[in-house]
């Protein structure tokens, strides 16, 4: 499987030859069509979006006409447009199409032609399939897959947050997901037919709440029931609770950017919510930063210094384990700014710890 994040995929897709058709695979609601539209915008191409599961053979190849001697197929207007000028042709739900429509689509993918009508040389072709046992689909054999450059799209939470922050989703929804990543997508053990959250449903909920004028009014009688229909019961409960206490919420980014500004809020959170904030801070540091600059390091140290001893040690553990060996520079910077606050929990100063380590090393050397 060629599993990729959206960031990696878009970088690769930008470098592929124009004539290479791209197949995106992944569960519903992860933003496959949005990614195609983003790429089309980068290429400066208008998108022609066709959902093949809803098309008949005539919708795909056109209808016949005769001049009294021979029969010709008149291509659909959308296909003709992709032949006359550069377009981004997006064939969605390919594996839910009828066999006849699939065969016509494969001719477009392989030959860039359909019934004698050739695509414009600068037209790009994308296709998408929903990879899930919950759908009735037509399997694509290896010979057909071989006609595509195939990617199994696994967008990260950071991918979605970056996209959502670009004016696509209300800040309240983005902040909720940024601090509660497990609610972005449906649980893997979700029952078929049950309403669950998805990247698409959070966007739609944001739009609905905004249009209704209640996106910043979680106490409104329609706020909770409106959420239910988009993201389901469990996610609604969590989001509604978050929205009602938004004034007291603190993000990991806020702590690292200007801890003094949110210090009073942190003090009022209580130990349970401070533990949740530790998760947010750790997530932000280990997933968004490659190292800590001086301002971030001092803010992180000040935050940890205000935590109870047990939580301070917990924060240290999450930060160092999160950085791991994959990002030694980040681990070093966390150690540089925060180790002293952790040692204080055990009544040891940084200087004393260094001397103890040096002394131990000296004794070992003497024994040798």
C-alpha positions in Angstrom: 0.0 0.0 0.0 1.3 3.5 -0.9 0.0 5.1 2.2 0.5 8.9 2.4 -0.5 12.0 4.2 -2.2 14.7 2.2 1.0 16.9 2.5 3.2 14.2 1.0 0.6 13.3 -1.7 0.2 16.8 -3.0 3.9 17.2 -3.2 4.3 14.0 -5.2 1.2 14.7 -7.4 2.7 18.1 -8.4 5.7 16.3 -9.9 3.9 13.5 -11.8 3.6 13.7 -15.6 0.4 15.3 -16.8 -0.6 12.1 -18.6 -0.4 10.0 -15.5 -3.9 9.3 -14.1 -4.1 9.3 -10.3 -6.3 7.0 -8.2 -7.0 8.0 -4.6 -8.3 5.3 -2.2 -9.6 5.8 1.3 -12.8 5.8 3.5 -15.5 8.3 2.9 -15.3 11.8 4.4 -11.5 12.1 4.6 -11.4 14.9 1.9 -10.4 13.1 -1.3 -12.5 15.4 -3.5 -11.2 18.5 -1.6 -7.6 17.4 -2.2 -8.3 17.1 -5.9 -9.8 20.6 -5.9 -6.8 22.0 -4.1 -4.4 20.4 -6.7 -6.6 21.7 -9.6 -6.3 25.2 -8.1 -2.5 24.8 -8.0 -2.6 23.7 -11.6 -4.9 26.5 -12.6 -7.5 24.0 -13.9 -11.3 24.0 -13.8 -12.6 20.8 -12.1 -15.1 18.6 -14.0 -16.5 16.4 -11.2 -18.4 13.3 -12.2 -19.8 10.8 -9.7 -19.7 7.5 -11.7 -22.0 5.6 -9.3 -24.9 7.8 -10.5 -24.1 7.6 -14.2 -25.5 5.3 -16.9 -23.5 4.1 -20.0 -25.1 6.9 -22.1 -24.1 9.5 -19.5 -20.5 8.4 -19.9 -20.0 7.7 -23.6 -22.8 9.9 -25.0 -25.8 9.1 -27.2 -25.8 7.9 -30.8 -26.8 9.9 -33.8 -27.0 9.0 -37.5 -26.6 11.0 -40.7 -28.5 8.3 -42.7 -25.4 6.3 -43.5 -23.3 5.9 -40.3 -23.9 6.0 -36.5 -21.8 8.2 -34.3 -21.7 8.9 -30.6 -22.1 12.5 -29.5 -19.9 12.9 -26.5 -21.4 14.4 -23.3 -20.7 18.2 -22.9 -18.5 17.7 -19.9 -16.2 15.2 -21.7 -16.1 17.4 -24.8 -15.0 20.4 -22.6 -12.0 18.3 -21.3 -11.0 17.6 -24.9 -11.3 21.2 -26.1 -9.3 22.9 -23.3 -7.2 21.9 -20.2 -9.4 20.6 -17.3 -9.1 18.6 -14.2 -11.3 15.5 -14.8 -12.3 13.9 -11.5 -14.0 10.5 -11.8 -15.4 9.9 -8.3 -16.7 6.6 -6.8 -15.2 4.6 -9.7 -15.6 1.3 -8.0 -19.3 1.8 -7.4 -20.0 2.4 -11.1 -21.6 -0.2 -13.4 -19.2 -2.5 -15.3 -20.1 -0.6 -18.5 -19.3 2.8 -17.1 -16.1 1.5 -15.5 -14.9 0.1 -18.8 -15.5 3.5 -20.5 -13.7 5.2 -17.6 -10.7 2.9 -18.0 -10.4 3.9 -21.7 -10.2 7.5 -20.6 -7.6 6.6 -18.0 -5.5 4.4 -20.2 -5.9 5.9 -23.7 -7.0 9.4 -22.7 -9.6 8.9 -25.4 -13.3 7.9 -25.6 -15.0 7.0 -28.9 -12.4 8.9 -30.9 -12.4 12.0 -28.8 -9.0 12.6 -27.3 -8.5 14.6 -24.1 -6.6 17.9 -24.3 -2.9 17.2 -23.7 -2.9 19.4 -20.6 -6.0 17.8 -19.1 -5.3 15.9 -15.9 -7.3 12.8 -14.8 -8.0 11.9 -11.2 -10.2 9.0 -9.9 -11.3 8.1 -6.4 -12.7 5.0 -4.7 -14.1 4.5 -1.2 -12.1 1.7 0.4 -14.5 0.3 3.0 -16.4 -2.9 3.7 -19.5 -0.8 4.3 -19.9 -0.2 0.6 -21.1 -2.4 -2.2 -18.3 -2.0 -4.8 -16.9 -3.6 -7.9 -13.4 -4.9 -7.2 -10.7 -3.6 -9.4 -8.3 -6.2 -10.6 -4.5 -5.7 -10.7 -4.5 -5.1 -14.5 -6.9 -2.2 -14.0 -5.0 -0.7 -11.0 -1.8 -0.9 -13.1 -3.3 1.9 -15.3 -3.1 4.4 -12.4 -0.6 5.9 -10.0 -2.3 4.7 -6.8 -2.3 6.2 -3.4 -4.0 5.1 -0.2 -4.7 8.4 1.4 -4.4 8.6 5.2 -4.6 12.3 6.0 -3.3 13.3 9.4 -5.1 15.4 11.9 -2.5 18.1 11.2 -3.4 18.0 7.5 -7.0 18.6 8.3 -6.4 21.4 10.9 -4.1 23.2 8.4 -6.8 23.0 5.7 -9.6 24.0 8.1 -7.7 27.0 9.5 -7.6 28.4 6.0 -11.1 29.8 6.4 -13.0 26.5 5.6 -14.1 25.7 9.2 -15.1 27.9 12.2 -12.4 28.4 14.7 -14.4 26.7 17.5 -14.6 23.5 15.6 -10.9 23.6 14.6 -9.9 24.3 18.2 -12.0 21.4 19.4 -10.5 18.9 17.0 -6.9 20.2 17.5 -7.3 19.4 21.2 -9.4 16.3 20.8 -8.0 14.5 17.8 -9.9 11.2 18.4 -13.2 12.9 17.4 -12.1 13.9 13.9 -12.9 10.5 12.3 -15.3 7.7 13.1 -14.1 5.0 15.5 -12.8 2.0 13.7 -15.4 -0.3 15.3 -18.4 1.9 14.4 -21.6 0.1 13.6 -22.8 0.3 10.0 -25.5 3.0 9.6 -24.6 4.8 12.8 -24.1 8.5 12.6 -20.4 9.2 13.3 -18.0 12.1 12.8 -15.9 12.5 9.7 -13.8 15.3 8.3 -16.6 16.2 5.9 -19.3 16.2 8.6 -17.3 18.6 10.8 -17.1 21.0 7.8 -20.8 20.6 7.1 -21.7 21.1 10.8 -19.5 24.3 10.9 -21.4 25.6 7.9 -24.8 24.7 9.3 -24.1 26.3 12.7 -22.7 29.4 11.0 -25.7 29.8 8.7 -28.1 29.3 11.6 -26.2 32.1 13.5 -25.6 29.9 16.6 -22.0 28.7 16.0 -20.9 30.8 19.0 -24.0 30.2 21.1 -23.8 26.6 22.4 -26.6 27.3 24.9 -29.1 27.8 22.1 -31.8 25.2 22.1 -30.9 24.1 18.5 -27.2 23.8 18.9 -27.1 20.3 20.4 -29.7 18.7 18.2 -28.1 20.2 15.1 -24.8 18.6 16.0 -26.4 15.2 16.6 -27.4 14.8 12.9 -23.9 15.6 11.6 -21.5 13.9 14.0 -23.5 11.6 16.2 -24.2 11.4 20.0 -20.8 10.8 21.5 -19.0 13.5 19.4 -21.8 15.9 20.0 -21.6 15.5 23.8 -17.9 16.2 23.7 -18.1 19.1 21.3 -21.1 20.7 23.2 -19.2 20.5 26.5 -16.2 22.1 24.9 -18.2 24.8 23.3 -19.9 25.7 26.6 -16.6 26.2 28.3 -14.7 27.8 25.4 -13.8 30.8 27.4 -11.8 28.6 29.8 -10.2 26.5 27.1 -6.5 26.7 26.6 -4.6 25.2 23.6 -1.1 23.8 23.5 -0.2 26.5 21.0 -1.3 29.2 23.4 0.9 27.8 26.2 4.0 27.8 24.0 3.3 31.2 22.5 2.4 33.3 25.6 2.0 31.3 28.8 1.7 34.4 30.9 -1.5 35.3 29.0 -3.2 32.1 29.8 -1.6 31.4 33.2 -4.7 32.3 35.3 -6.9 30.1 33.1 -4.5 27.1 33.7 -4.6 27.7 37.4 -8.4 27.5 37.4 -8.6 24.2 35.4 -8.2 21.8 38.2 -6.0 18.7 38.1 -8.2 16.6 35.7 -8.4 19.4 33.1 -4.7 20.2 33.5 -4.0 16.6 32.6 -6.0 17.1 29.4 -4.0 20.3 28.7 -0.7 18.4 29.1 -2.0 16.1 26.3 -2.6 19.1 24.1 0.7 20.7 24.9 2.6 17.4 24.2 0.7 16.9 21.0 1.4 20.4 19.8 5.1 20.2 20.7 5.8 16.7 19.3 3.7 17.0 16.1 4.1 20.6 15.1 7.6 21.6 16.2 11.1 20.4 15.2 12.8 22.2 18.1 11.9 24.8 20.7 13.0 28.4 20.2 13.9 30.4 23.3 10.4 31.9 23.7 8.7 28.5 23.4 11.2 26.8 25.7 10.7 29.4 28.5 6.9 29.3 28.2 6.9 25.5 28.3 9.2 25.6 31.4 7.0 28.1 33.1 3.9 26.0 32.4 5.5 22.9 33.8 6.7 24.7 36.9 3.1 25.6 37.8 2.0 22.0 37.6 1.7 19.8 40.6 4.7 17.4 41.0 2.9 14.3 39.7 1.6 16.1 36.6 5.0 17.7 36.0 6.6 14.3 35.8 3.8 13.1 33.5 4.3 16.1 31.2 8.0 15.4 31.0 7.3 11.7 30.2 4.9 12.6 27.4 7.1 15.2 25.9 10.3 13.1 25.8 8.6 10.0 24.7 6.7 11.9 22.0 9.9 13.4 20.6 11.6 10.0 20.8 14.7 9.2 18.7 13.1 10.4 15.5 13.6 14.1 16.6 16.7 14.4 18.7 16.8 18.1 18.3 13.4 18.5 19.8 14.2 16.1 22.7 17.4 18.1 23.4 15.6 21.4 23.4 12.9 20.0 25.8 15.6 18.8 28.1 17.4 22.1 27.9 14.5 24.2 29.1 12.5 21.8 31.3 14.8 19.3 33.0 15.4 21.6 36.0 11.7 21.9 36.7 11.4 18.1 36.8 14.4 17.6 39.0 12.9 20.0 41.5 10.1 17.5 42.1 12.6 15.1 43.5 14.5 17.9 45.4 17.5 17.8 43.2 19.0 20.7 41.4 20.4 20.5 37.8 23.9 21.2 39.1 23.7 18.5 41.7 22.4 16.0 39.2 25.3 16.8 36.8 27.9 16.5 39.6 26.3 13.1 40.7 26.5 11.8 37.1 30.1 13.1 36.7 31.1 11.5 40.0 29.6 8.1 39.0 31.4 8.3 35.7 34.7 9.0 37.5 34.3 6.1 39.8 33.6 3.7 36.9 36.7 5.0 35.1 38.8 4.5 38.3 37.6 0.9 38.6 38.7 0.2 35.0 
